Amino acid sequence: MHHGRAHGRGGLPAVSGFFTKCALDYLGKAFGYFRRPVPKRQPRRLSRELEQRILAARELAKAGPLIVASQLGLPASTVWKVLRRCGVSRLQLPAREPVGRYGRARPGELLHVDIKKLGRFWTLGKRVLGNEAGTRNRYAG
């Protein structure tokens, strides 16, 4: 029968430390204690109006950051960062016509078998011998 603490000397701290870490992770995710990894202050960030101008120019030009940047007189890296932040960094690909595929009446109609006899290799090649392939006499020694 134990008197005092129910656990041994090292049992409870190890269990409670693990439990505390897991509980904090769970509670943080469940109740939104952890905020997004965005700085609270961004003094050099572009104004919302300039970001809207960049997005409008992108929509109008349907072009990448280099062209939009040259139109607005801004660095291409800045334009790209704004486009990426707003989720429009990728241009939509133009619709392509469908690929013409073969339509056959029976499965295996195009199947064929190659019956050509391939030559045999009587000596080792460069892959096995390295650079010395073909430099030695087969019949010597």
C-alpha positions as CSV (number, residue, x, y, z in Angstrom):
1,M,0.0,0.0,0.0
2,H,1.4,3.4,-1.0
3,H,1.2,6.4,1.2
4,G,1.4,10.0,-0.1
5,R,1.9,10.1,-3.9
6,A,0.3,7.4,-6.0
7,H,3.0,7.5,-8.7
8,G,6.7,6.9,-8.4
9,R,9.3,9.7,-8.4
10,G,9.5,10.1,-12.2
11,G,6.1,8.8,-13.4
12,L,3.8,11.7,-13.0
13,P,6.0,14.5,-14.4
14,A,6.7,12.5,-17.6
15,V,3.0,11.7,-18.1
16,S,1.7,15.1,-17.2
17,G,4.4,16.8,-19.4
18,F,3.3,14.8,-22.4
19,F,-0.4,15.3,-21.6
20,T,0.1,19.0,-21.2
21,K,1.8,19.4,-24.6
22,C,-0.8,17.3,-26.4
23,A,-3.7,19.1,-24.6
24,L,-2.3,22.5,-25.5
25,D,-1.9,21.4,-29.2
26,Y,-5.5,20.1,-29.2
27,L,-7.1,23.0,-27.4
28,G,-5.1,25.5,-29.5
29,K,-6.4,24.0,-32.7
30,A,-9.9,23.5,-31.4
31,F,-10.5,26.9,-30.0
32,G,-8.3,29.0,-32.3
33,Y,-5.7,30.0,-29.7
34,F,-3.0,29.9,-32.3
35,R,-3.1,32.7,-34.8
36,R,-1.8,32.6,-38.4
37,P,1.9,33.2,-38.9
38,V,1.5,36.7,-40.3
39,P,3.3,39.7,-38.6
40,K,1.1,42.0,-36.6
41,R,2.7,45.0,-38.2
42,Q,3.9,45.3,-41.8
43,P,5.1,48.9,-42.2
44,R,6.5,48.3,-45.8
45,R,3.4,46.5,-47.1
46,L,1.7,48.1,-50.1
47,S,-1.5,50.0,-49.6
48,R,-4.8,48.2,-50.4
49,E,-5.4,50.7,-53.2
50,L,-2.1,49.8,-55.0
51,E,-2.8,46.1,-54.5
52,Q,-6.3,46.6,-56.1
53,R,-4.6,48.4,-59.0
54,I,-2.2,45.5,-59.5
55,L,-5.1,43.0,-59.5
56,A,-7.1,45.1,-61.9
57,A,-4.2,45.5,-64.3
58,R,-3.6,41.7,-64.1
59,E,-7.3,41.0,-65.0
60,L,-7.2,43.5,-67.9
61,A,-3.9,42.4,-69.4
62,K,-4.2,38.7,-68.7
63,A,-0.4,38.6,-68.5
64,G,2.3,37.7,-66.0
65,P,4.0,39.9,-63.4
66,L,6.7,41.2,-65.8
67,I,4.2,42.8,-68.2
68,V,1.9,44.0,-65.4
69,A,4.9,45.5,-63.6
70,S,6.1,47.3,-66.7
71,Q,2.6,48.8,-67.2
72,L,2.4,50.0,-63.6
73,G,6.0,51.0,-63.2
74,L,6.6,48.7,-60.3
75,P,9.2,45.9,-59.7
76,A,8.1,42.5,-61.0
77,S,8.9,40.9,-57.7
78,T,6.5,43.2,-55.9
79,V,3.7,42.5,-58.4
80,W,4.4,38.8,-58.1
81,K,4.2,38.9,-54.3
82,V,0.8,40.6,-54.5
83,L,-0.5,38.2,-57.0
84,R,0.7,35.2,-55.0
85,R,-0.8,36.6,-51.8
86,C,-4.2,37.1,-53.5
87,G,-4.1,33.6,-55.0
88,V,-3.9,34.7,-58.7
89,S,-0.3,34.1,-59.4
90,R,-1.0,31.4,-62.1
91,L,-2.6,32.4,-65.4
92,Q,-5.5,30.3,-66.6
93,L,-4.4,28.1,-69.6
94,P,-6.5,28.6,-72.7
95,A,-9.0,25.9,-73.5
96,R,-7.5,23.4,-75.9
97,E,-9.4,21.3,-78.4
98,P,-9.7,17.6,-77.4
99,V,-7.0,15.2,-78.5
100,G,-8.0,13.0,-81.4
101,R,-7.9,9.4,-80.2
102,Y,-8.3,6.2,-82.2
103,G,-11.7,4.6,-82.0
104,R,-11.6,0.9,-82.7
105,A,-14.4,-1.7,-83.0
106,R,-12.6,-4.5,-81.2
107,P,-10.1,-4.4,-78.3
108,G,-6.6,-5.3,-79.5
109,E,-7.2,-4.3,-83.1
110,L,-4.0,-2.3,-83.3
111,L,-1.9,-4.9,-81.5
112,H,1.1,-6.1,-83.4
113,V,4.1,-8.3,-82.6
114,D,7.7,-7.5,-83.6
115,I,9.5,-10.6,-84.9
116,K,12.8,-9.1,-85.9
117,K,15.8,-11.0,-84.7
118,L,18.2,-8.8,-82.8
119,G,22.0,-9.2,-83.0
120,R,24.0,-10.8,-80.3
121,F,26.9,-9.1,-78.5
122,W,30.0,-11.3,-78.2
123,T,32.2,-8.9,-76.3
124,L,31.7,-6.7,-73.3
125,G,31.0,-3.1,-74.0
126,K,31.9,0.3,-72.5
127,R,29.3,0.0,-69.8
128,V,31.1,-2.9,-68.3
129,L,34.7,-2.2,-69.2
130,G,34.7,1.6,-68.9
131,N,36.9,3.6,-71.2
132,E,39.0,0.5,-72.1
133,A,36.3,-1.0,-74.3
134,G,37.6,-1.8,-77.7
135,T,41.3,-1.0,-76.9
136,R,42.5,-4.4,-76.1
137,N,43.0,-7.4,-78.4
138,R,40.5,-10.2,-77.9
139,Y,42.9,-12.8,-79.1
140,A,45.9,-11.7,-77.0
141,G,46.6,-13.8,-73.9
